[in-house]
């Protein structure tokens, strides 16, 4: 016969409080067994596995209410929510990387000059990828503005810039090296996510003029990244 864990044992095993276990039962996402005429809760293997899923979802910042909806919903709904979480997580990852780079660059600049002499646009100008919020710090009419830009709708931009799509940022760097070997110059490309665009749309501006616009439905990040590179190559060779 399968051995069940009592509530104290389950709490100790998963390093949570017995109060938390009772709360999960109160909201209907976990069940326990009770012996006849006994108030003590016990958990079998199936309920422990369910608890493990609950704890994993909590680790991933799902609210208890959302967990309840997912556990009582269907797999299609769960996949949709997970994909939304993946997109949000990817955006935060890119923002974290950008923040780390900016902090390091600002620290380097401050070792040479006072903070009052820092130039935000100058610091940002060398970045290929900027989040939409940071990109707006560089006005289009400023000396440091870039006229060569790739705007991608959110959250599709995250997918196109990840390693799974071959990393568009790295592909642009490779394209620049390829064109340099042919004595062709590729301008500094400003790549950013644009919340004003439809989610799966991409727009390329060359010398401040829109030269290409495309919707990806269903979105294909790999194809998108490759087609962006081909458009950039074509425009560079024309000019």
Secondary structure, 3 states (H helix, E strand, C coil): CCCCEEHHHHHHHHCCCHHHHHHHHHCCCCCCEECCCCCCEEECHHHHHHHHHHHHHHHCCCCHHHHHHHHCCCHHHHHHHHHHHHHHHHHHHHHHHHHHHHHHHHHHHHCCCCHHHCCHHHHHCCCCEECHHHHCCCCCCCCCCCCCEEEEECCHHHHHCCHHHCCHHHHHHHHHHHHHCCCCCCCCCEEEEECCCCCCEEEEEECCEEEEEEECCCCCHHHHHHHHHHHHHHHHHHC
